[in-house]
Amino acid sequence: MEHITLTVKGMSCGHCVKAVEGSVGALNGVESIEVHLDAGKVEVEFNPEVVSLETIKETIDDQGYEVVS
Ligand SMILES: [Cu+2]
């Protein structure tokens, strides 16, 4: 299991939190996701053998937010 913290731009309210948590949380291989709205951080625990970091980033991107790092 891998644990990463991403910096994500554009999240501003509870709806954004739900959009990111819901979409990433629905991915196969994602064990847990937590959005820290004030800090603009997204913490993800995932199994890299099942889902790639690239897929996680793209999923956040597809929701309309920008993964900065
Ligand atoms: Cu929002």
N, CA, C, O and the ligand as a Tripos MOL2 file, in Angstrom:
@<TRIPOS>MOLECULE
protein
  277   275    70     0     0
PROTEIN
NO_CHARGES

@<TRIPOS>ATOM
      1 N           0.8450   -1.1990    0.0000 N.3       1 MET1
      2 CA          0.0000    0.0000    0.0000 C.3       1 MET1
      3 C           0.8800    1.2480    0.0000 C.2       1 MET1
      4 O           1.8580    1.3400    0.7420 O.2       1 MET1
      5 N           0.5190    2.1760   -0.8230 N.am      2 GLU2
      6 CA          1.2890    3.4150   -0.9100 C.3       2 GLU2
      7 C           0.4470    4.5740   -0.3860 C.2       2 GLU2
      8 O          -0.7690    4.6040   -0.5690 O.2       2 GLU2
      9 N           1.0980    5.5100    0.2570 N.am      3 HIS3
     10 CA          0.3930    6.6540    0.8280 C.3       3 HIS3
     11 C           1.0030    7.9370    0.2780 C.2       3 HIS3
     12 O           2.1990    8.1770    0.4410 O.2       3 HIS3
     13 N           0.1790    8.7700   -0.3780 N.am      4 ILE4
     14 CA          0.7060    9.9900   -0.9580 C.3       4 ILE4
     15 C          -0.1540   11.1790   -0.5670 C.2       4 ILE4
     16 O          -1.3340   11.0360   -0.2470 O.2       4 ILE4
     17 N           0.4550   12.3450   -0.5980 N.am      5 THR5
     18 CA         -0.2820   13.5880   -0.3890 C.3       5 THR5
     19 C          -0.0980   14.4550   -1.6210 C.2       5 THR5
     20 O           1.0210   14.8360   -1.9620 O.2       5 THR5
     21 N          -1.2050   14.7650   -2.2870 N.am      6 LEU6
     22 CA         -1.1730   15.5980   -3.4900 C.3       6 LEU6
     23 C          -1.6040   17.0160   -3.1530 C.2       6 LEU6
     24 O          -2.4420   17.2330   -2.2770 O.2       6 LEU6
     25 N          -1.0260   17.9710   -3.8530 N.am      7 THR7
     26 CA         -1.4770   19.3530   -3.7600 C.3       7 THR7
     27 C          -2.4250   19.6050   -4.9270 C.2       7 THR7
     28 O          -2.0610   19.4170   -6.0880 O.2       7 THR7
     29 N          -3.6400   20.0300   -4.6080 N.am      8 VAL8
     30 CA         -4.6700   20.1900   -5.6370 C.3       8 VAL8
     31 C          -5.2480   21.5990   -5.5800 C.2       8 VAL8
     32 O          -5.6590   22.0770   -4.5220 O.2       8 VAL8
     33 N          -5.2710   22.2480   -6.7310 N.am      9 LYS9
     34 CA         -5.8140   23.6090   -6.8140 C.3       9 LYS9
     35 C          -7.2600   23.5890   -7.2950 C.2       9 LYS9
     36 O          -7.6400   22.7580   -8.1190 O.2       9 LYS9
     37 N          -8.0590   24.5150   -6.7710 N.am     10 GLY10
     38 CA         -9.4110   24.6970   -7.2840 C.3      10 GLY10
     39 C         -10.5150   24.1770   -6.3940 C.2      10 GLY10
     40 O         -11.6920   24.4150   -6.6650 O.2      10 GLY10
     41 N         -10.1570   23.4700   -5.3330 N.am     11 MET11
     42 CA        -11.1940   22.9610   -4.4280 C.3      11 MET11
     43 C         -11.5710   24.0620   -3.4470 C.2      11 MET11
     44 O         -10.7130   24.6300   -2.7720 O.2      11 MET11
     45 N         -12.8840   24.3590   -3.3770 N.am     12 SER12
     46 CA        -13.2660   25.5190   -2.5570 C.3      12 SER12
     47 C         -14.4120   25.2690   -1.5810 C.2      12 SER12
     48 O         -14.6610   26.0940   -0.7020 O.2      12 SER12
     49 N         -15.1050   24.1590   -1.7200 N.am     13 CYS13
     50 CA        -16.2370   23.9560   -0.8240 C.3      13 CYS13
     51 C         -16.5360   22.4750   -0.6320 C.2      13 CYS13
     52 O         -15.8370   21.6110   -1.1620 O.2      13 CYS13
     53 N         -17.5720   22.2020    0.1240 N.am     14 GLY14
     54 CA        -17.9280   20.8200    0.4190 C.3      14 GLY14
     55 C         -18.2800   20.0110   -0.8100 C.2      14 GLY14
     56 O         -18.0720   18.7990   -0.8510 O.2      14 GLY14
     57 N         -18.8130   20.6890   -1.8070 N.am     15 HIS15
     58 CA        -19.1350   19.9920   -3.0550 C.3      15 HIS15
     59 C         -17.8600   19.4710   -3.7240 C.2      15 HIS15
     60 O         -17.8190   18.3480   -4.2270 O.2      15 HIS15
     61 N         -16.8320   20.3020   -3.7170 N.am     16 CYS16
     62 CA        -15.5440   19.8960   -4.2970 C.3      16 CYS16
     63 C         -14.9890   18.6870   -3.5490 C.2      16 CYS16
     64 O         -14.4900   17.7420   -4.1600 O.2      16 CYS16
     65 N         -15.0790   18.7280   -2.2330 N.am     17 VAL17
     66 CA        -14.5900   17.6210   -1.4170 C.3      17 VAL17
     67 C         -15.3070   16.3340   -1.8070 C.2      17 VAL17
     68 O         -14.6790   15.2900   -1.9830 O.2      17 VAL17
     69 N         -16.6300   16.4220   -1.9400 N.am     18 LYS18
     70 CA        -17.4200   15.2320   -2.2960 C.3      18 LYS18
     71 C         -17.0700   14.7450   -3.7020 C.2      18 LYS18
     72 O         -16.9890   13.5400   -3.9420 O.2      18 LYS18
     73 N         -16.8640   15.6750   -4.6240 N.am     19 ALA19
     74 CA        -16.5430   15.3010   -6.0070 C.3      19 ALA19
     75 C         -15.2200   14.5480   -6.0670 C.2      19 ALA19
     76 O         -15.1130   13.5240   -6.7430 O.2      19 ALA19
     77 N         -14.2200   15.0510   -5.3660 N.am     20 VAL20
     78 CA        -12.8990   14.4180   -5.3810 C.3      20 VAL20
     79 C         -12.9220   13.1070   -4.6050 C.2      20 VAL20
     80 O         -12.4370   12.0820   -5.0850 O.2      20 VAL20
     81 N         -13.4860   13.1460   -3.4110 N.am     21 GLU21
     82 CA        -13.5120   11.9320   -2.5920 C.3      21 GLU21
     83 C         -14.3440   10.8410   -3.2640 C.2      21 GLU21
     84 O         -13.9860    9.6630   -3.2350 O.2      21 GLU21
     85 N         -15.4580   11.2510   -3.8680 N.am     22 GLY22
     86 CA        -16.3400   10.2670   -4.4980 C.3      22 GLY22
     87 C         -15.7070    9.6210   -5.7120 C.2      22 GLY22
     88 O         -15.7650    8.4010   -5.8700 O.2      22 GLY22
     89 N         -15.0960   10.4340   -6.5810 N.am     23 SER23
     90 CA        -14.5480    9.8890   -7.8290 C.3      23 SER23
     91 C         -13.2940    9.0560   -7.5760 C.2      23 SER23
     92 O         -13.1590    7.9550   -8.1100 O.2      23 SER23
     93 N         -12.3870    9.5750   -6.7690 N.am     24 VAL24
     94 CA        -11.1530    8.8260   -6.4890 C.3      24 VAL24
     95 C         -11.4580    7.6130   -5.6160 C.2      24 VAL24
     96 O         -10.8880    6.5370   -5.8030 O.2      24 VAL24
     97 N         -12.3640    7.8020   -4.6620 N.am     25 GLY25
     98 CA        -12.7250    6.7050   -3.7760 C.3      25 GLY25
     99 C         -13.3740    5.5450   -4.5070 C.2      25 GLY25
    100 O         -13.3540    4.4130   -4.0240 O.2      25 GLY25
    101 N         -13.9540    5.8230   -5.6790 N.am     26 ALA26
    102 CA        -14.6330    4.7720   -6.4480 C.3      26 ALA26
    103 C         -13.6600    3.9540   -7.2900 C.2      26 ALA26
    104 O         -14.0400    2.9270   -7.8520 O.2      26 ALA26
    105 N         -12.3980    4.4040   -7.3840 N.am     27 LEU27
    106 CA        -11.4140    3.6820   -8.2000 C.3      27 LEU27
    107 C         -11.0210    2.3770   -7.5280 C.2      27 LEU27
    108 O         -10.8320    2.3250   -6.3120 O.2      27 LEU27
    109 N         -10.9000    1.3310   -8.3200 N.am     28 ASN28
    110 CA        -10.3690    0.0680   -7.8260 C.3      28 ASN28
    111 C          -8.9530    0.2920   -7.3260 C.2      28 ASN28
    112 O          -8.1540    0.9320   -8.0110 O.2      28 ASN28
    113 N          -8.6300   -0.2120   -6.1650 N.am     29 GLY29
    114 CA         -7.2700   -0.1160   -5.6570 C.3      29 GLY29
    115 C          -7.0470    1.0550   -4.7270 C.2      29 GLY29
    116 O          -6.0050    1.1390   -4.0780 O.2      29 GLY29
    117 N          -8.0120    1.9660   -4.6510 N.am     30 VAL30
    118 CA         -7.8900    3.0810   -3.7070 C.3      30 VAL30
    119 C          -8.4740    2.6370   -2.3660 C.2      30 VAL30
    120 O          -9.6560    2.3130   -2.2490 O.2      30 VAL30
    121 N          -7.5990    2.6360   -1.3650 N.am     31 GLU31
    122 CA         -7.9880    2.1440   -0.0500 C.3      31 GLU31
    123 C          -8.6980    3.2460    0.7430 C.2      31 GLU31
    124 O          -9.7160    3.0030    1.3910 O.2      31 GLU31
    125 N          -8.1460    4.4490    0.6800 N.am     32 SER32
    126 CA         -8.7790    5.5630    1.3950 C.3      32 SER32
    127 C          -8.3830    6.8760    0.7650 C.2      32 SER32
    128 O          -7.3140    6.9980    0.1670 O.2      32 SER32
    129 N          -9.2500    7.8540    0.9050 N.am     33 ILE33
    130 CA         -8.9460    9.2020    0.4270 C.3      33 ILE33
    131 C          -9.4880   10.2030    1.4190 C.2      33 ILE33
    132 O         -10.5900   10.0550    1.9470 O.2      33 ILE33
    133 N          -8.6790   11.2400    1.6650 N.am     34 GLU34
    134 CA         -9.1080   12.2900    2.5710 C.3      34 GLU34
    135 C          -8.7090   13.6340    1.9730 C.2      34 GLU34
    136 O          -7.5460   13.8520    1.6340 O.2      34 GLU34
    137 N          -9.6830   14.5330    1.8460 N.am     35 VAL35
    138 CA         -9.4090   15.8630    1.3190 C.3      35 VAL35
    139 C          -9.2860   16.8480    2.4740 C.2      35 VAL35
    140 O         -10.1560   16.9300    3.3400 O.2      35 VAL35
    141 N          -8.1770   17.5980    2.4650 N.am     36 HIS36
    142 CA         -7.9950   18.6710    3.4430 C.3      36 HIS36
    143 C          -8.2110   19.9790    2.6920 C.2      36 HIS36
    144 O          -7.3030   20.5230    2.0650 O.2      36 HIS36
    145 N          -9.4330   20.4550    2.7790 N.am     37 LEU37
    146 CA         -9.8610   21.5890    1.9560 C.3      37 LEU37
    147 C          -9.0310   22.8510    2.2110 C.2      37 LEU37
    148 O          -8.5670   23.4930    1.2690 O.2      37 LEU37
    149 N          -8.8470   23.2000    3.4770 N.am     38 ASP38
    150 CA         -8.1310   24.4390    3.8130 C.3      38 ASP38
    151 C          -6.6930   24.4140    3.3030 C.2      38 ASP38
    152 O          -6.1670   25.4280    2.8410 O.2      38 ASP38
    153 N          -6.0700   23.2530    3.3920 N.am     39 ALA39
    154 CA         -4.6730   23.1310    2.9770 C.3      39 ALA39
    155 C          -4.5480   22.8690    1.4790 C.2      39 ALA39
    156 O          -3.4530   22.9830    0.9270 O.2      39 ALA39
    157 N          -5.6410   22.5220    0.8140 N.am     40 GLY40
    158 CA         -5.5790   22.1730   -0.5950 C.3      40 GLY40
    159 C          -4.8250   20.8790   -0.8430 C.2      40 GLY40
    160 O          -4.1590   20.7150   -1.8650 O.2      40 GLY40
    161 N          -4.9410   19.9610    0.1110 N.am     41 LYS41
    162 CA         -4.2110   18.6880    0.0030 C.3      41 LYS41
    163 C          -5.1890   17.5190   -0.0880 C.2      41 LYS41
    164 O          -6.2800   17.5340    0.4820 O.2      41 LYS41
    165 N          -4.7530   16.5200   -0.8210 N.am     42 VAL42
    166 CA         -5.5380   15.2960   -0.9380 C.3      42 VAL42
    167 C          -4.6300   14.1220   -0.5600 C.2      42 VAL42
    168 O          -3.5990   13.8840   -1.1890 O.2      42 VAL42
    169 N          -5.0330   13.4110    0.4630 N.am     43 GLU43
    170 CA         -4.2740   12.2560    0.9320 C.3      43 GLU43
    171 C          -4.9080   10.9900    0.3850 C.2      43 GLU43
    172 O          -6.1090   10.7670    0.5430 O.2      43 GLU43
    173 N          -4.0970   10.1640   -0.2590 N.am     44 VAL44
    174 CA         -4.6290    8.9420   -0.8470 C.3      44 VAL44
    175 C          -3.7760    7.7520   -0.4280 C.2      44 VAL44
    176 O          -2.5470    7.8030   -0.4600 O.2      44 VAL44
    177 N          -4.4490    6.6920   -0.0390 N.am     45 GLU45
    178 CA         -3.7880    5.4370    0.2210 C.3      45 GLU45
    179 C          -4.2520    4.4670   -0.8520 C.2      45 GLU45
    180 O          -5.4520    4.2400   -1.0080 O.2      45 GLU45
    181 N          -3.3130    3.8950   -1.5910 N.am     46 PHE46
    182 CA         -3.7190    3.0490   -2.7160 C.3      46 PHE46
    183 C          -2.7510    1.8970   -2.9370 C.2      46 PHE46
    184 O          -1.6150    1.9080   -2.4630 O.2      46 PHE46
    185 N          -3.2340    0.9100   -3.6690 N.am     47 ASN47
    186 CA         -2.4190   -0.2420   -4.0290 C.3      47 ASN47
    187 C          -1.8700   -0.0220   -5.4410 C.2      47 ASN47
    188 O          -2.6210   -0.1140   -6.4120 O.2      47 ASN47
    189 N          -0.5660    0.2670   -5.5690 N.am     48 PRO48
    190 CA          0.0160    0.6060   -6.8790 C.3      48 PRO48
    191 C          -0.0210   -0.5530   -7.8680 C.2      48 PRO48
    192 O           0.1960   -0.3520   -9.0630 O.2      48 PRO48
    193 N          -0.2930   -1.7600   -7.3870 N.am     49 GLU49
    194 CA         -0.4040   -2.8950   -8.3110 C.3      49 GLU49
    195 C          -1.7690   -2.9110   -8.9960 C.2      49 GLU49
    196 O          -1.9600   -3.5940  -10.0020 O.2      49 GLU49
    197 N          -2.7080   -2.1560   -8.4450 N.am     50 VAL50
    198 CA         -4.0720   -2.1520   -8.9830 C.3      50 VAL50
    199 C          -4.3810   -0.8360   -9.7000 C.2      50 VAL50
    200 O          -5.0180   -0.8310  -10.7530 O.2      50 VAL50
    201 N          -3.9320    0.2640   -9.1280 N.am     51 VAL51
    202 CA         -4.2330    1.5710   -9.7070 C.3      51 VAL51
    203 C          -2.9650    2.4310   -9.6890 C.2      51 VAL51
    204 O          -2.2200    2.4370   -8.7090 O.2      51 VAL51
    205 N          -2.7340    3.1580  -10.7930 N.am     52 SER52
    206 CA         -1.5190    3.9720  -10.8720 C.3      52 SER52
    207 C          -1.7760    5.3650  -10.3190 C.2      52 SER52
    208 O          -2.9080    5.8490  -10.2920 O.2      52 SER52
    209 N          -0.6990    5.9920   -9.8830 N.am     53 LEU53
    210 CA         -0.7910    7.3740   -9.4100 C.3      53 LEU53
    211 C          -1.3100    8.2700  -10.5270 C.2      53 LEU53
    212 O          -2.0530    9.2220  -10.2880 O.2      53 LEU53
    213 N          -0.8970    7.9420  -11.7650 N.am     54 GLU54
    214 CA         -1.3350    8.7210  -12.9290 C.3      54 GLU54
    215 C          -2.8570    8.6990  -13.0670 C.2      54 GLU54
    216 O          -3.4790    9.7260  -13.3420 O.2      54 GLU54
    217 N          -3.4430    7.5340  -12.8770 N.am     55 THR55
    218 CA         -4.9020    7.3970  -12.9570 C.3      55 THR55
    219 C          -5.5890    8.2240  -11.8790 C.2      55 THR55
    220 O          -6.6140    8.8560  -12.1350 O.2      55 THR55
    221 N          -5.0320    8.2200  -10.6930 N.am     56 ILE56
    222 CA         -5.6040    9.0030   -9.5880 C.3      56 ILE56
    223 C          -5.5630   10.4950   -9.9320 C.2      56 ILE56
    224 O          -6.5430   11.2160   -9.7440 O.2      56 ILE56
    225 N          -4.4120   10.9390  -10.4400 N.am     57 LYS57
    226 CA         -4.2730   12.3520  -10.8170 C.3      57 LYS57
    227 C          -5.2520   12.7310  -11.9260 C.2      57 LYS57
    228 O          -5.8760   13.7910  -11.8790 O.2      57 LYS57
    229 N          -5.3800   11.8570  -12.9230 N.am     58 GLU58
    230 CA         -6.2960   12.1240  -14.0340 C.3      58 GLU58
    231 C          -7.7420   12.2070  -13.5560 C.2      58 GLU58
    232 O          -8.5250   13.0210  -14.0460 O.2      58 GLU58
    233 N          -8.0800   11.3610  -12.6010 N.am     59 THR59
    234 CA         -9.4400   11.3410  -12.0790 C.3      59 THR59
    235 C          -9.7700   12.6660  -11.3850 C.2      59 THR59
    236 O         -10.8720   13.1950  -11.5340 O.2      59 THR59
    237 N          -8.8150   13.1910  -10.6350 N.am     60 ILE60
    238 CA         -9.0110   14.4890   -9.9760 C.3      60 ILE60
    239 C          -9.1340   15.5850  -11.0350 C.2      60 ILE60
    240 O          -9.9820   16.4730  -10.9460 O.2      60 ILE60
    241 N          -8.2590   15.4930  -12.0370 N.am     61 ASP61
    242 CA         -8.2690   16.4280  -13.1530 C.3      61 ASP61
    243 C          -9.6190   16.4460  -13.8670 C.2      61 ASP61
    244 O         -10.1490   17.5090  -14.1910 O.2      61 ASP61
    245 N         -10.1640   15.2600  -14.1030 N.am     62 ASP62
    246 CA        -11.4400   15.1070  -14.8150 C.3      62 ASP62
    247 C         -12.5820   15.7670  -14.0560 C.2      62 ASP62
    248 O         -13.5920   16.1350  -14.6550 O.2      62 ASP62
    249 N         -12.4310   15.9210  -12.7390 N.am     63 GLN63
    250 CA        -13.4710   16.5720  -11.9480 C.3      63 GLN63
    251 C         -13.3730   18.0960  -12.0390 C.2      63 GLN63
    252 O         -14.2320   18.8160  -11.5310 O.2      63 GLN63
    253 N         -12.3210   18.5730  -12.6900 N.am     64 GLY64
    254 CA        -12.1600   20.0070  -12.8900 C.3      64 GLY64
    255 C         -11.1780   20.6750  -11.9570 C.2      64 GLY64
    256 O         -11.1770   21.8980  -11.8230 O.2      64 GLY64
    257 N         -10.3370   19.8760  -11.3070 N.am     65 TYR65
    258 CA         -9.3510   20.4380  -10.3940 C.3      65 TYR65
    259 C          -7.9460   20.1620  -10.9130 C.2      65 TYR65
    260 O          -7.7310   19.2540  -11.7150 O.2      65 TYR65
    261 N          -6.9980   20.9610  -10.4430 N.am     66 GLU66
    262 CA         -5.6460   20.8530  -10.9730 C.3      66 GLU66
    263 C          -4.7020   20.2450   -9.9380 C.2      66 GLU66
    264 O          -4.5070   20.7930   -8.8530 O.2      66 GLU66
    265 N          -4.1260   19.1120  -10.2960 N.am     67 VAL67
    266 CA         -3.1340   18.4970   -9.4240 C.3      67 VAL67
    267 C          -1.7980   19.1930   -9.7020 C.2      67 VAL67
    268 O          -1.2270   19.0640  -10.7850 O.2      67 VAL67
    269 N          -1.3120   19.9350   -8.6960 N.am     68 VAL68
    270 CA         -0.1030   20.7250   -8.8690 C.3      68 VAL68
    271 C           1.1400   19.8630   -8.5930 C.2      68 VAL68
    272 O           2.1500   19.9670   -9.2890 O.2      68 VAL68
    273 N           1.0460   19.0430   -7.5970 N.am     69 SER69
    274 CA          2.1800   18.1500   -7.2860 C.3      69 SER69
    275 C           1.6800   16.9530   -6.4960 C.2      69 SER69
    276 O           2.4680   16.0800   -6.1330 O.2      69 SER69
    277 CU        -16.7940   23.4460   -4.4040 Cu       70 CU70
@<TRIPOS>BOND
     1     1     2 1
     2     2     3 1
     3     3     4 2
     4     3     5 am
     5     5     6 1
     6     6     7 1
     7     7     8 2
     8     7     9 am
     9     9    10 1
    10    10    11 1
    11    11    12 2
    12    11    13 am
    13    13    14 1
    14    14    15 1
    15    15    16 2
    16    15    17 am
    17    17    18 1
    18    18    19 1
    19    19    20 2
    20    19    21 am
    21    21    22 1
    22    22    23 1
    23    23    24 2
    24    23    25 am
    25    25    26 1
    26    26    27 1
    27    27    28 2
    28    27    29 am
    29    29    30 1
    30    30    31 1
    31    31    32 2
    32    31    33 am
    33    33    34 1
    34    34    35 1
    35    35    36 2
    36    35    37 am
    37    37    38 1
    38    38    39 1
    39    39    40 2
    40    39    41 am
    41    41    42 1
    42    42    43 1
    43    43    44 2
    44    43    45 am
    45    45    46 1
    46    46    47 1
    47    47    48 2
    48    47    49 am
    49    49    50 1
    50    50    51 1
    51    51    52 2
    52    51    53 am
    53    53    54 1
    54    54    55 1
    55    55    56 2
    56    55    57 am
    57    57    58 1
    58    58    59 1
    59    59    60 2
    60    59    61 am
    61    61    62 1
    62    62    63 1
    63    63    64 2
    64    63    65 am
    65    65    66 1
    66    66    67 1
    67    67    68 2
    68    67    69 am
    69    69    70 1
    70    70    71 1
    71    71    72 2
    72    71    73 am
    73    73    74 1
    74    74    75 1
    75    75    76 2
    76    75    77 am
    77    77    78 1
    78    78    79 1
    79    79    80 2
    80    79    81 am
    81    81    82 1
    82    82    83 1
    83    83    84 2
    84    83    85 am
    85    85    86 1
    86    86    87 1
    87    87    88 2
    88    87    89 am
    89    89    90 1
    90    90    91 1
    91    91    92 2
    92    91    93 am
    93    93    94 1
    94    94    95 1
    95    95    96 2
    96    95    97 am
    97    97    98 1
    98    98    99 1
    99    99   100 2
   100    99   101 am
   101   101   102 1
   102   102   103 1
   103   103   104 2
   104   103   105 am
   105   105   106 1
   106   106   107 1
   107   107   108 2
   108   107   109 am
   109   109   110 1
   110   110   111 1
   111   111   112 2
   112   111   113 am
   113   113   114 1
   114   114   115 1
   115   115   116 2
   116   115   117 am
   117   117   118 1
   118   118   119 1
   119   119   120 2
   120   119   121 am
   121   121   122 1
   122   122   123 1
   123   123   124 2
   124   123   125 am
   125   125   126 1
   126   126   127 1
   127   127   128 2
   128   127   129 am
   129   129   130 1
   130   130   131 1
   131   131   132 2
   132   131   133 am
   133   133   134 1
   134   134   135 1
   135   135   136 2
   136   135   137 am
   137   137   138 1
   138   138   139 1
   139   139   140 2
   140   139   141 am
   141   141   142 1
   142   142   143 1
   143   143   144 2
   144   143   145 am
   145   145   146 1
   146   146   147 1
   147   147   148 2
   148   147   149 am
   149   149   150 1
   150   150   151 1
   151   151   152 2
   152   151   153 am
   153   153   154 1
   154   154   155 1
   155   155   156 2
   156   155   157 am
   157   157   158 1
   158   158   159 1
   159   159   160 2
   160   159   161 am
   161   161   162 1
   162   162   163 1
   163   163   164 2
   164   163   165 am
   165   165   166 1
   166   166   167 1
   167   167   168 2
   168   167   169 am
   169   169   170 1
   170   170   171 1
   171   171   172 2
   172   171   173 am
   173   173   174 1
   174   174   175 1
   175   175   176 2
   176   175   177 am
   177   177   178 1
   178   178   179 1
   179   179   180 2
   180   179   181 am
   181   181   182 1
   182   182   183 1
   183   183   184 2
   184   183   185 am
   185   185   186 1
   186   186   187 1
   187   187   188 2
   188   187   189 am
   189   189   190 1
   190   190   191 1
   191   191   192 2
   192   191   193 am
   193   193   194 1
   194   194   195 1
   195   195   196 2
   196   195   197 am
   197   197   198 1
   198   198   199 1
   199   199   200 2
   200   199   201 am
   201   201   202 1
   202   202   203 1
   203   203   204 2
   204   203   205 am
   205   205   206 1
   206   206   207 1
   207   207   208 2
   208   207   209 am
   209   209   210 1
   210   210   211 1
   211   211   212 2
   212   211   213 am
   213   213   214 1
   214   214   215 1
   215   215   216 2
   216   215   217 am
   217   217   218 1
   218   218   219 1
   219   219   220 2
   220   219   221 am
   221   221   222 1
   222   222   223 1
   223   223   224 2
   224   223   225 am
   225   225   226 1
   226   226   227 1
   227   227   228 2
   228   227   229 am
   229   229   230 1
   230   230   231 1
   231   231   232 2
   232   231   233 am
   233   233   234 1
   234   234   235 1
   235   235   236 2
   236   235   237 am
   237   237   238 1
   238   238   239 1
   239   239   240 2
   240   239   241 am
   241   241   242 1
   242   242   243 1
   243   243   244 2
   244   243   245 am
   245   245   246 1
   246   246   247 1
   247   247   248 2
   248   247   249 am
   249   249   250 1
   250   250   251 1
   251   251   252 2
   252   251   253 am
   253   253   254 1
   254   254   255 1
   255   255   256 2
   256   255   257 am
   257   257   258 1
   258   258   259 1
   259   259   260 2
   260   259   261 am
   261   261   262 1
   262   262   263 1
   263   263   264 2
   264   263   265 am
   265   265   266 1
   266   266   267 1
   267   267   268 2
   268   267   269 am
   269   269   270 1
   270   270   271 1
   271   271   272 2
   272   271   273 am
   273   273   274 1
   274   274   275 1
   275   275   276 2
@<TRIPOS>SUBSTRUCTURE
     1 MET1         2 RESIDUE 1 A MET
     2 GLU2         6 RESIDUE 1 A GLU
     3 HIS3        10 RESIDUE 1 A HIS
     4 ILE4        14 RESIDUE 1 A ILE
     5 THR5        18 RESIDUE 1 A THR
     6 LEU6        22 RESIDUE 1 A LEU
     7 THR7        26 RESIDUE 1 A THR
     8 VAL8        30 RESIDUE 1 A VAL
     9 LYS9        34 RESIDUE 1 A LYS
    10 GLY10       38 RESIDUE 1 A GLY
    11 MET11       42 RESIDUE 1 A MET
    12 SER12       46 RESIDUE 1 A SER
    13 CYS13       50 RESIDUE 1 A CYS
    14 GLY14       54 RESIDUE 1 A GLY
    15 HIS15       58 RESIDUE 1 A HIS
    16 CYS16       62 RESIDUE 1 A CYS
    17 VAL17       66 RESIDUE 1 A VAL
    18 LYS18       70 RESIDUE 1 A LYS
    19 ALA19       74 RESIDUE 1 A ALA
    20 VAL20       78 RESIDUE 1 A VAL
    21 GLU21       82 RESIDUE 1 A GLU
    22 GLY22       86 RESIDUE 1 A GLY
    23 SER23       90 RESIDUE 1 A SER
    24 VAL24       94 RESIDUE 1 A VAL
    25 GLY25       98 RESIDUE 1 A GLY
    26 ALA26      102 RESIDUE 1 A ALA
    27 LEU27      106 RESIDUE 1 A LEU
    28 ASN28      110 RESIDUE 1 A ASN
    29 GLY29      114 RESIDUE 1 A GLY
    30 VAL30      118 RESIDUE 1 A VAL
    31 GLU31      122 RESIDUE 1 A GLU
    32 SER32      126 RESIDUE 1 A SER
    33 ILE33      130 RESIDUE 1 A ILE
    34 GLU34      134 RESIDUE 1 A GLU
    35 VAL35      138 RESIDUE 1 A VAL
    36 HIS36      142 RESIDUE 1 A HIS
    37 LEU37      146 RESIDUE 1 A LEU
    38 ASP38      150 RESIDUE 1 A ASP
    39 ALA39      154 RESIDUE 1 A ALA
    40 GLY40      158 RESIDUE 1 A GLY
    41 LYS41      162 RESIDUE 1 A LYS
    42 VAL42      166 RESIDUE 1 A VAL
    43 GLU43      170 RESIDUE 1 A GLU
    44 VAL44      174 RESIDUE 1 A VAL
    45 GLU45      178 RESIDUE 1 A GLU
    46 PHE46      182 RESIDUE 1 A PHE
    47 ASN47      186 RESIDUE 1 A ASN
    48 PRO48      190 RESIDUE 1 A PRO
    49 GLU49      194 RESIDUE 1 A GLU
    50 VAL50      198 RESIDUE 1 A VAL
    51 VAL51      202 RESIDUE 1 A VAL
    52 SER52      206 RESIDUE 1 A SER
    53 LEU53      210 RESIDUE 1 A LEU
    54 GLU54      214 RESIDUE 1 A GLU
    55 THR55      218 RESIDUE 1 A THR
    56 ILE56      222 RESIDUE 1 A ILE
    57 LYS57      226 RESIDUE 1 A LYS
    58 GLU58      230 RESIDUE 1 A GLU
    59 THR59      234 RESIDUE 1 A THR
    60 ILE60      238 RESIDUE 1 A ILE
    61 ASP61      242 RESIDUE 1 A ASP
    62 ASP62      246 RESIDUE 1 A ASP
    63 GLN63      250 RESIDUE 1 A GLN
    64 GLY64      254 RESIDUE 1 A GLY
    65 TYR65      258 RESIDUE 1 A TYR
    66 GLU66      262 RESIDUE 1 A GLU
    67 VAL67      266 RESIDUE 1 A VAL
    68 VAL68      270 RESIDUE 1 A VAL
    69 SER69      274 RESIDUE 1 A SER
    70 CU70       277 GROUP 0 **** ****
